[in-house]
Amino acid sequence: MDLDSSTTPNVMSKHGWVALVSFVSVLFFLFSLIYPPSLPVSKRNPVYHFSLPQKNEQPPRPITIVLSIDGFAAGFLQRNITPNLSSFASGSFSPEYLKPSFPSATFPNHVTLVTGLYPESHGIVGNKFWDPSLQQDFIHREPSISNLEKWWDFEPIWARAEMQGITSAVLMWPGAEVRIKGMLPTFLQRFKEETISSKKYDILELLDLPISQRPRLIMSYIHHLDAMGHMYGPNSNQVNDTLREIDAMFGEFLAALDRRGLKETVNLIVLSDHGMTERKGLIQLEDVVARERLRSVDGSSVLAGLWPVQGENSTRIYHDILSLVQRDYADKVAVYLKHETMPPRFHFTRSHRIAPIWIVPKPGWAVLTKEEFDIQRASLTGTEYHTRGFHGYDNEEVSMRTIFMARGPAFARARRVKVAPFQNIEVYNISEQ
C-alpha cells in the first residue's frame, strides 16, 4: 500500500478530548469512543464505555473501520449475489436503507458522512459548483483545484481526531488529500486506480502495525461500483460482476479479521453515498433557457444549477423556465427558485455557493449543456451518449437509497433492535451527554 505518513500535533480542546466517532440509531443508540486514559476523569464528558476481550493480539483501545462503497444502491442487496454483505447486514445494526443528502452526488455526501452537516452547511454543494465569493469553479475531477484548502471550511472527523492526538488512516476518501487547518491524516492514501481485492490488503497492512502505531480510525473508499454503474447502468452484467467482486473481497476481509482475533471486536461500518438509476433520456439545457442568459451552470451532467449573467433577474428566468417546463417537460423535471420554492427537506438554500435556480430531473433524466453533449448533432452523426447510469436526484427517490450496516462492540445492543431508515447526517452524530 502506498501511504503518505504525516506528523500531526497533539492538541487539547478546552472541552476535553472530543469523541473520535459516534454512530446513530435515531430511536435507540448514541455512542462515543473511549477517551484516552491520560485525560483526567474530572474533565471527561460522560460517554458509553465498552470493554474488549483481553487477547494479546488485540489493541487495548478500540478501532473503527469505515468502508464506503460508492454507488451501492440499497436494492443491490436484494439481487442474491452478495452473500457476505447480506449476511453481515442481517446480523448488524442496519436499517432497510440510508437516505443520502441532496444532491445525491459523491462529493457532497462523502463530506456529509464525515461532518454530520448538510451540503448547505459544509459548503461542498456539488461535484461541480461556482463560488461567487472566490470567483472560481470547484471541479471535483481536477485535484489542482478541488484540493485547495479554501474550498473546505469545515472539520472532517479525521482532522478532529488528529487534533485530539488520535491516529487516523484515510484511504482515497473524497477530501482526504486536503490539508485542513494544516493537517492531514497520519496515514493518507491518495486516490489512484487499484483493484478491488487490494482494498483489504490496504486495511490489513494498517492493522498489522505495532499496537502503538496502529490507527484507531480507518476510512476507506471503493469507487469501482459507481464507475461501472455510470458506464453500463445499474442493471448491467458489469455492475453485477463488480458486486460479486466486492462481496468476495469483503468475505476475505472478514476472514482475515477473524484470523487476527478482531472480527467481533473491531467496529466495522459499511455504507455508501447514494444509489443509482438507469438512464431514461436527455434534455438539452439550451432548449429550456437561452445560454447567453447564464453566467455559469452547476451540477454534474444530471442537475443544472443556474447562475444568471449580470443584469438578468433570477426570478424572471425562473418563471420563464417554469412556464416551459409545465408545458413540455412536466413529467421529466422540476424547477426551483432557491429562496422561494426549494423544498425545505432538501436543506439546500443557506450556502452562497448554491445557485439561485435549479432544474432537478426526475430519475433517469439528465439535463446537459451543448458543451457537454449536443443532442441534435449527435442524432445527425449517430454519436452515442455513453453514460448509462445516473444519480444526483431528489434524495427521497427510492433509487437513491443506499446502505448502512455496522457491527462491533459499539453496536452489540443495537443489532438486536429494528431501526428505521435515517438520514446520512446521523452517521456522524457526536453525543456529549
NUSE-34695 format. One record per residue (C-alpha): residue in one letter; chain; residue number from 1; x, y, z. Coordinates in steps of 0.25 Angstrom, whole numbers, plus 5000, padded with zeros to 4 digits. Example, Ala and Ser with C-alpha at 12.3 -4.5 7.8 and 13.67 -1.06 7.14 Angstrom:
2
<r "A" "A" 1 <5049 4982 5031>>
<r "S" "A" 2 <5055 4996 5029>>
END
This chain:
433
<r "M" "A" 1 <5000 5000 5000>>
<r "D" "A" 2 <5005 5014 4996>>
<r "L" "A" 3 <5003 5022 5008>>
<r "D" "A" 4 <5007 5036 5012>>
<r "S" "A" 5 <5010 5038 5027>>
<r "S" "A" 6 <5009 5052 5033>>
<r "T" "A" 7 <5013 5057 5046>>
<r "T" "A" 8 <5001 5064 5053>>
<r "P" "A" 9 <5001 5072 5066>>
<r "N" "A" 10 <4995 5067 5079>>
<r "V" "A" 11 <4985 5078 5083>>
<r "M" "A" 12 <4975 5078 5094>>
<r "S" "A" 13 <4962 5085 5093>>
<r "K" "A" 14 <4956 5093 5104>>
<r "H" "A" 15 <4944 5084 5105>>
<r "G" "A" 16 <4953 5072 5107>>
<r "W" "A" 17 <4956 5060 5098>>
<r "V" "A" 18 <4946 5060 5087>>
<r "A" "A" 19 <4940 5046 5084>>
<r "L" "A" 20 <4946 5040 5071>>
<r "V" "A" 21 <4934 5035 5065>>
<r "S" "A" 22 <4919 5032 5068>>
<r "F" "A" 23 <4908 5025 5061>>
<r "V" "A" 24 <4894 5026 5061>>
<r "S" "A" 25 <4881 5019 5063>>
<r "V" "A" 26 <4870 5031 5062>>
<r "L" "A" 27 <4862 5024 5073>>
<r "F" "A" 28 <4871 5015 5081>>
<r "F" "A" 29 <4886 5018 5080>>
<r "L" "A" 30 <4897 5029 5083>>
<r "F" "A" 31 <4911 5025 5085>>
<r "S" "A" 32 <4925 5031 5086>>
<r "L" "A" 33 <4939 5024 5087>>
<r "I" "A" 34 <4946 5024 5100>>
<r "Y" "A" 35 <4954 5036 5103>>
<r "P" "A" 36 <4969 5033 5104>>
<r "P" "A" 37 <4973 5029 5119>>
<r "S" "A" 38 <4983 5041 5120>>
<r "L" "A" 39 <4971 5051 5121>>
<r "P" "A" 40 <4967 5053 5136>>
<r "V" "A" 41 <4954 5047 5139>>
<r "S" "A" 42 <4948 5060 5144>>
<r "K" "A" 43 <4950 5066 5130>>
<r "R" "A" 44 <4943 5055 5122>>
<r "N" "A" 45 <4930 5057 5116>>
<r "P" "A" 46 <4921 5045 5120>>
<r "V" "A" 47 <4921 5034 5109>>
<r "Y" "A" 48 <4917 5020 5107>>
<r "H" "A" 49 <4928 5010 5110>>
<r "F" "A" 50 <4931 4996 5106>>
<r "S" "A" 51 <4942 4986 5109>>
<r "L" "A" 52 <4950 4978 5099>>
<r "P" "A" 53 <4953 4963 5102>>
<r "Q" "A" 54 <4967 4962 5107>>
<r "K" "A" 55 <4975 4955 5096>>
<r "N" "A" 56 <4990 4958 5093>>
<r "E" "A" 57 <4988 4961 5079>>
<r "Q" "A" 58 <4977 4971 5081>>
<r "P" "A" 59 <4979 4986 5083>>
<r "P" "A" 60 <4976 4992 5097>>
<r "R" "A" 61 <4967 5003 5091>>
<r "P" "A" 62 <4956 5001 5080>>
<r "I" "A" 63 <4958 5002 5065>>
<r "T" "A" 64 <4947 5007 5056>>
<r "I" "A" 65 <4947 5004 5041>>
<r "V" "A" 66 <4938 5011 5031>>
<r "L" "A" 67 <4937 5005 5017>>
<r "S" "A" 68 <4930 5013 5007>>
<r "I" "A" 69 <4925 5006 4994>>
<r "D" "A" 70 <4922 5018 4984>>
<r "G" "A" 71 <4908 5016 4977>>
<r "F" "A" 72 <4903 5004 4985>>
<r "A" "A" 73 <4888 5005 4984>>
<r "A" "A" 74 <4880 4999 4995>>
<r "G" "A" 75 <4873 4990 4985>>
<r "F" "A" 76 <4886 4983 4981>>
<r "L" "A" 77 <4886 4975 4994>>
<r "Q" "A" 78 <4873 4968 4988>>
<r "R" "A" 79 <4880 4962 4976>>
<r "N" "A" 80 <4885 4950 4984>>
<r "I" "A" 81 <4899 4952 4978>>
<r "T" "A" 82 <4905 4958 4991>>
<r "P" "A" 83 <4905 4947 5001>>
<r "N" "A" 84 <4915 4952 5010>>
<r "L" "A" 85 <4910 4966 5011>>
<r "S" "A" 86 <4896 4961 5012>>
<r "S" "A" 87 <4900 4952 5024>>
<r "F" "A" 88 <4907 4964 5030>>
<r "A" "A" 89 <4895 4973 5029>>
<r "S" "A" 90 <4886 4963 5035>>
<r "G" "A" 91 <4894 4961 5047>>
<r "S" "A" 92 <4897 4976 5048>>
<r "F" "A" 93 <4892 4990 5053>>
<r "S" "A" 94 <4885 4992 5039>>
<r "P" "A" 95 <4873 5000 5035>>
<r "E" "A" 96 <4866 4996 5022>>
<r "Y" "A" 97 <4873 5007 5015>>
<r "L" "A" 98 <4881 5020 5018>>
<r "K" "A" 99 <4876 5033 5012>>
<r "P" "A" 100 <4886 5042 5005>>
<r "S" "A" 101 <4886 5057 5005>>
<r "F" "A" 102 <4882 5065 4994>>
<r "P" "A" 103 <4888 5066 4983>>
<r "S" "A" 104 <4891 5051 4984>>
<r "A" "A" 105 <4905 5052 4978>>
<r "T" "A" 106 <4918 5047 4982>>
<r "F" "A" 107 <4926 5058 4988>>
<r "P" "A" 108 <4914 5065 4996>>
<r "N" "A" 109 <4910 5052 5002>>
<r "H" "A" 110 <4924 5047 5006>>
<r "V" "A" 111 <4927 5061 5013>>
<r "T" "A" 112 <4913 5060 5020>>
<r "L" "A" 113 <4917 5046 5025>>
<r "V" "A" 114 <4930 5051 5032>>
<r "T" "A" 115 <4924 5064 5037>>
<r "G" "A" 116 <4909 5062 5040>>
<r "L" "A" 117 <4906 5074 5032>>
<r "Y" "A" 118 <4896 5076 5021>>
<r "P" "A" 119 <4903 5081 5008>>
<r "E" "A" 120 <4898 5095 5010>>
<r "S" "A" 121 <4905 5095 5023>>
<r "H" "A" 122 <4919 5089 5020>>
<r "G" "A" 123 <4919 5096 5006>>
<r "I" "A" 124 <4923 5085 4997>>
<r "V" "A" 125 <4909 5086 4990>>
<r "G" "A" 126 <4912 5078 4977>>
<r "N" "A" 127 <4923 5071 4969>>
<r "K" "A" 128 <4924 5084 4961>>
<r "F" "A" 129 <4919 5098 4966>>
<r "W" "A" 130 <4922 5113 4965>>
<r "D" "A" 131 <4927 5121 4977>>
<r "P" "A" 132 <4923 5135 4975>>
<r "S" "A" 133 <4932 5140 4986>>
<r "L" "A" 134 <4944 5133 4981>>
<r "Q" "A" 135 <4940 5135 4966>>
<r "Q" "A" 136 <4944 5121 4963>>
<r "D" "A" 137 <4938 5108 4960>>
<r "F" "A" 138 <4940 5095 4968>>
<r "I" "A" 139 <4942 5083 4960>>
<r "H" "A" 140 <4944 5070 4967>>
<r "R" "A" 141 <4951 5063 4956>>
<r "E" "A" 142 <4962 5074 4956>>
<r "P" "A" 143 <4971 5072 4969>>
<r "S" "A" 144 <4979 5084 4966>>
<r "I" "A" 145 <4966 5092 4968>>
<r "S" "A" 146 <4958 5083 4978>>
<r "N" "A" 147 <4969 5080 4987>>
<r "L" "A" 148 <4971 5095 4991>>
<r "E" "A" 149 <4968 5097 5005>>
<r "K" "A" 150 <4960 5110 5002>>
<r "W" "A" 151 <4948 5101 4998>>
<r "W" "A" 152 <4948 5093 5011>>
<r "D" "A" 153 <4943 5101 5022>>
<r "F" "A" 154 <4939 5090 5032>>
<r "E" "A" 155 <4946 5080 5041>>
<r "P" "A" 156 <4945 5065 5036>>
<r "I" "A" 157 <4945 5054 5046>>
<r "W" "A" 158 <4959 5050 5043>>
<r "A" "A" 159 <4964 5065 5045>>
<r "R" "A" 160 <4957 5065 5058>>
<r "A" "A" 161 <4963 5052 5063>>
<r "E" "A" 162 <4977 5056 5059>>
<r "M" "A" 163 <4975 5069 5067>>
<r "Q" "A" 164 <4972 5061 5079>>
<r "G" "A" 165 <4984 5052 5077>>
<r "I" "A" 166 <4976 5040 5071>>
<r "T" "A" 167 <4983 5034 5059>>
<r "S" "A" 168 <4975 5033 5047>>
<r "A" "A" 169 <4977 5026 5033>>
<r "V" "A" 170 <4969 5031 5021>>
<r "L" "A" 171 <4970 5023 5008>>
<r "M" "A" 172 <4965 5030 4996>>
<r "W" "A" 173 <4953 5037 5003>>
<r "P" "A" 174 <4948 5049 4995>>
<r "G" "A" 175 <4954 5061 5002>>
<r "A" "A" 176 <4965 5054 5010>>
<r "E" "A" 177 <4976 5060 5002>>
<r "V" "A" 178 <4972 5074 5006>>
<r "R" "A" 179 <4981 5080 5017>>
<r "I" "A" 180 <4970 5085 5026>>
<r "K" "A" 181 <4975 5094 5037>>
<r "G" "A" 182 <4989 5090 5033>>
<r "M" "A" 183 <4986 5075 5036>>
<r "L" "A" 184 <4986 5062 5028>>
<r "P" "A" 185 <4982 5048 5033>>
<r "T" "A" 186 <4994 5041 5039>>
<r "F" "A" 187 <4993 5031 5028>>
<r "L" "A" 188 <4988 5036 5015>>
<r "Q" "A" 189 <4986 5028 5002>>
<r "R" "A" 190 <4983 5038 4991>>
<r "F" "A" 191 <4973 5034 4980>>
<r "K" "A" 192 <4979 5024 4970>>
<r "E" "A" 193 <4974 5013 4961>>
<r "E" "A" 194 <4975 4999 4968>>
<r "T" "A" 195 <4968 4986 4969>>
<r "I" "A" 196 <4956 4983 4978>>
<r "S" "A" 197 <4964 4972 4984>>
<r "S" "A" 198 <4975 4981 4988>>
<r "K" "A" 199 <4966 4989 4997>>
<r "K" "A" 200 <4966 4978 5008>>
<r "Y" "A" 201 <4981 4978 5008>>
<r "D" "A" 202 <4982 4993 5010>>
<r "I" "A" 203 <4974 4992 5023>>
<r "L" "A" 204 <4980 4979 5028>>
<r "E" "A" 205 <4994 4985 5026>>
<r "L" "A" 206 <4990 4996 5036>>
<r "L" "A" 207 <4984 4986 5046>>
<r "D" "A" 208 <4997 4978 5045>>
<r "L" "A" 209 <5005 4990 5050>>
<r "P" "A" 210 <5010 4990 5065>>
<r "I" "A" 211 <4999 4994 5074>>
<r "S" "A" 212 <5006 5007 5078>>
<r "Q" "A" 213 <5006 5011 5063>>
<r "R" "A" 214 <4992 5005 5059>>
<r "P" "A" 215 <4982 5016 5055>>
<r "R" "A" 216 <4969 5016 5063>>
<r "L" "A" 217 <4961 5021 5051>>
<r "I" "A" 218 <4962 5015 5037>>
<r "M" "A" 219 <4953 5020 5026>>
<r "S" "A" 220 <4954 5014 5012>>
<r "Y" "A" 221 <4947 5017 4999>>
<r "I" "A" 222 <4943 5008 4987>>
<r "H" "A" 223 <4940 5015 4974>>
<r "H" "A" 224 <4938 5003 4965>>
<r "L" "A" 225 <4923 5000 4966>>
<r "D" "A" 226 <4920 5015 4963>>
<r "A" "A" 227 <4929 5015 4951>>
<r "M" "A" 228 <4922 5002 4946>>
<r "G" "A" 229 <4908 5008 4949>>
<r "H" "A" 230 <4911 5020 4941>>
<r "M" "A" 231 <4917 5013 4929>>
<r "Y" "A" 232 <4908 5001 4927>>
<r "G" "A" 233 <4896 5005 4936>>
<r "P" "A" 234 <4892 4999 4950>>
<r "N" "A" 235 <4885 4987 4944>>
<r "S" "A" 236 <4896 4982 4935>>
<r "N" "A" 237 <4904 4970 4936>>
<r "Q" "A" 238 <4917 4978 4939>>
<r "V" "A" 239 <4910 4984 4951>>
<r "N" "A" 240 <4906 4970 4956>>
<r "D" "A" 241 <4920 4965 4953>>
<r "T" "A" 242 <4926 4977 4961>>
<r "L" "A" 243 <4916 4974 4973>>
<r "R" "A" 244 <4921 4960 4973>>
<r "E" "A" 245 <4936 4964 4973>>
<r "I" "A" 246 <4933 4974 4985>>
<r "D" "A" 247 <4926 4963 4992>>
<r "A" "A" 248 <4937 4953 4991>>
<r "M" "A" 249 <4947 4963 4995>>
<r "F" "A" 250 <4938 4967 5007>>
<r "G" "A" 251 <4937 4952 5011>>
<r "E" "A" 252 <4952 4950 5010>>
<r "F" "A" 253 <4954 4963 5019>>
<r "L" "A" 254 <4945 4957 5030>>
<r "A" "A" 255 <4952 4944 5030>>
<r "A" "A" 256 <4965 4952 5031>>
<r "L" "A" 257 <4960 4960 5043>>
<r "D" "A" 258 <4955 4946 5049>>
<r "R" "A" 259 <4969 4940 5048>>
<r "R" "A" 260 <4975 4953 5055>>
<r "G" "A" 261 <4964 4951 5066>>
<r "L" "A" 262 <4958 4964 5062>>
<r "K" "A" 263 <4945 4960 5055>>
<r "E" "A" 264 <4936 4962 5067>>
<r "T" "A" 265 <4944 4974 5074>>
<r "V" "A" 266 <4946 4984 5063>>
<r "N" "A" 267 <4935 4993 5060>>
<r "L" "A" 268 <4933 4991 5045>>
<r "I" "A" 269 <4923 5000 5037>>
<r "V" "A" 270 <4920 4998 5023>>
<r "L" "A" 271 <4912 5009 5016>>
<r "S" "A" 272 <4910 5017 5003>>
<r "D" "A" 273 <4907 5031 4998>>
<r "H" "A" 274 <4896 5029 4988>>
<r "G" "A" 275 <4889 5019 4979>>
<r "M" "A" 276 <4888 5019 4964>>
<r "T" "A" 277 <4877 5018 4953>>
<r "E" "A" 278 <4876 5015 4938>>
<r "R" "A" 279 <4876 5026 4928>>
<r "K" "A" 280 <4863 5029 4922>>
<r "G" "A" 281 <4866 5041 4914>>
<r "L" "A" 282 <4874 5054 4912>>
<r "I" "A" 283 <4869 5069 4912>>
<r "Q" "A" 284 <4877 5080 4905>>
<r "L" "A" 285 <4878 5091 4915>>
<r "E" "A" 286 <4878 5101 4903>>
<r "D" "A" 287 <4864 5096 4899>>
<r "V" "A" 288 <4860 5101 4913>>
<r "V" "A" 289 <4867 5114 4915>>
<r "A" "A" 290 <4876 5123 4906>>
<r "R" "A" 291 <4890 5120 4909>>
<r "E" "A" 292 <4894 5135 4908>>
<r "R" "A" 293 <4885 5138 4920>>
<r "L" "A" 294 <4894 5129 4929>>
<r "R" "A" 295 <4908 5132 4934>>
<r "S" "A" 296 <4910 5118 4939>>
<r "V" "A" 297 <4903 5105 4940>>
<r "D" "A" 298 <4906 5096 4953>>
<r "G" "A" 299 <4903 5081 4954>>
<r "S" "A" 300 <4909 5069 4949>>
<r "S" "A" 301 <4902 5064 4936>>
<r "V" "A" 302 <4889 5062 4943>>
<r "L" "A" 303 <4884 5074 4951>>
<r "A" "A" 304 <4886 5088 4946>>
<r "G" "A" 305 <4889 5100 4956>>
<r "L" "A" 306 <4887 5113 4948>>
<r "W" "A" 307 <4895 5126 4951>>
<r "P" "A" 308 <4889 5137 4943>>
<r "V" "A" 309 <4899 5147 4936>>
<r "Q" "A" 310 <4899 5161 4942>>
<r "G" "A" 311 <4887 5169 4938>>
<r "E" "A" 312 <4878 5157 4937>>
<r "N" "A" 313 <4867 5155 4948>>
<r "S" "A" 314 <4867 5141 4955>>
<r "T" "A" 315 <4852 5141 4957>>
<r "R" "A" 316 <4849 5145 4943>>
<r "I" "A" 317 <4858 5134 4938>>
<r "Y" "A" 318 <4851 5124 4947>>
<r "H" "A" 319 <4837 5128 4943>>
<r "D" "A" 320 <4841 5127 4928>>
<r "I" "A" 321 <4847 5113 4931>>
<r "L" "A" 322 <4835 5109 4939>>
<r "S" "A" 323 <4825 5112 4928>>
<r "L" "A" 324 <4833 5104 4918>>
<r "V" "A" 325 <4835 5092 4928>>
<r "Q" "A" 326 <4820 5092 4931>>
<r "R" "A" 327 <4817 5091 4916>>
<r "D" "A" 328 <4827 5082 4911>>
<r "Y" "A" 329 <4835 5075 4922>>
<r "A" "A" 330 <4825 5074 4934>>
<r "D" "A" 331 <4828 5059 4935>>
<r "K" "A" 332 <4843 5060 4933>>
<r "V" "A" 333 <4848 5071 4942>>
<r "A" "A" 334 <4844 5080 4953>>
<r "V" "A" 335 <4850 5095 4955>>
<r "Y" "A" 336 <4852 5102 4968>>
<r "L" "A" 337 <4856 5116 4972>>
<r "K" "A" 338 <4866 5116 4983>>
<r "H" "A" 339 <4859 5124 4994>>
<r "E" "A" 340 <4845 5123 4989>>
<r "T" "A" 341 <4841 5109 4984>>
<r "M" "A" 342 <4853 5100 4988>>
<r "P" "A" 343 <4847 5088 4997>>
<r "P" "A" 344 <4851 5091 5011>>
<r "R" "A" 345 <4854 5076 5012>>
<r "F" "A" 346 <4866 5078 5003>>
<r "H" "A" 347 <4873 5087 5013>>
<r "F" "A" 348 <4879 5094 5001>>
<r "T" "A" 349 <4878 5109 5002>>
<r "R" "A" 350 <4887 5114 5012>>
<r "S" "A" 351 <4900 5114 5005>>
<r "H" "A" 352 <4905 5125 4996>>
<r "R" "A" 353 <4910 5114 4987>>
<r "I" "A" 354 <4896 5109 4983>>
<r "A" "A" 355 <4892 5115 4970>>
<r "P" "A" 356 <4879 5123 4970>>
<r "I" "A" 357 <4871 5114 4960>>
<r "W" "A" 358 <4871 5099 4960>>
<r "I" "A" 359 <4866 5089 4949>>
<r "V" "A" 360 <4864 5075 4956>>
<r "P" "A" 361 <4861 5064 4947>>
<r "K" "A" 362 <4852 5052 4950>>
<r "P" "A" 363 <4860 5039 4952>>
<r "G" "A" 364 <4867 5034 4939>>
<r "W" "A" 365 <4867 5048 4932>>
<r "A" "A" 366 <4879 5057 4931>>
<r "V" "A" 367 <4880 5072 4927>>
<r "L" "A" 368 <4892 5074 4918>>
<r "T" "A" 369 <4898 5087 4912>>
<r "K" "A" 370 <4902 5086 4898>>
<r "E" "A" 371 <4917 5087 4902>>
<r "E" "A" 372 <4915 5074 4910>>
<r "F" "A" 373 <4907 5067 4899>>
<r "D" "A" 374 <4900 5073 4887>>
<r "I" "A" 375 <4887 5064 4886>>
<r "Q" "A" 376 <4883 5069 4872>>
<r "R" "A" 377 <4897 5068 4866>>
<r "A" "A" 378 <4898 5054 4872>>
<r "S" "A" 379 <4885 5050 4865>>
<r "L" "A" 380 <4891 5054 4852>>
<r "T" "A" 381 <4904 5048 4853>>
<r "G" "A" 382 <4900 5035 4861>>
<r "T" "A" 383 <4908 5039 4873>>
<r "E" "A" 384 <4904 5032 4886>>
<r "Y" "A" 385 <4904 5038 4900>>
<r "H" "A" 386 <4912 5027 4907>>
<r "T" "A" 387 <4907 5029 4922>>
<r "R" "A" 388 <4896 5019 4925>>
<r "G" "A" 389 <4894 5021 4940>>
<r "F" "A" 390 <4891 5034 4947>>
<r "H" "A" 391 <4890 5039 4961>>
<r "G" "A" 392 <4888 5053 4968>>
<r "Y" "A" 393 <4873 5053 4969>>
<r "D" "A" 394 <4863 5056 4979>>
<r "N" "A" 395 <4869 5049 4991>>
<r "E" "A" 396 <4856 5043 4995>>
<r "E" "A" 397 <4855 5035 4982>>
<r "V" "A" 398 <4855 5020 4984>>
<r "S" "A" 399 <4866 5018 4974>>
<r "M" "A" 400 <4875 5028 4982>>
<r "R" "A" 401 <4874 5020 4995>>
<r "T" "A" 402 <4887 5014 5000>>
<r "I" "A" 403 <4893 5005 5010>>
<r "F" "A" 404 <4898 5005 5025>>
<r "M" "A" 405 <4902 4993 5033>>
<r "A" "A" 406 <4910 4993 5046>>
<r "R" "A" 407 <4915 4982 5055>>
<r "G" "A" 408 <4925 4982 5067>>
<r "P" "A" 409 <4925 4985 5082>>
<r "A" "A" 410 <4918 4999 5080>>
<r "F" "A" 411 <4906 4992 5073>>
<r "A" "A" 412 <4905 4980 5082>>
<r "R" "A" 413 <4891 4984 5087>>
<r "A" "A" 414 <4886 4992 5075>>
<r "R" "A" 415 <4888 4980 5066>>
<r "R" "A" 416 <4876 4973 5073>>
<r "V" "A" 417 <4866 4984 5070>>
<r "K" "A" 418 <4859 4988 5057>>
<r "V" "A" 419 <4864 5002 5053>>
<r "A" "A" 420 <4856 5011 5044>>
<r "P" "A" 421 <4863 5017 5032>>
<r "F" "A" 422 <4870 5030 5035>>
<r "Q" "A" 423 <4877 5042 5028>>
<r "N" "A" 424 <4892 5041 5026>>
<r "I" "A" 425 <4895 5053 5034>>
<r "E" "A" 426 <4893 5044 5046>>
<r "V" "A" 427 <4905 5035 5043>>
<r "Y" "A" 428 <4913 5046 5050>>
<r "N" "A" 429 <4905 5050 5062>>
<r "I" "A" 430 <4914 5052 5074>>
<r "S" "A" 431 <4908 5051 5087>>
<r "E" "A" 432 <4913 5059 5099>>
<r "Q" "A" 433 <4904 5055 5110>>
END
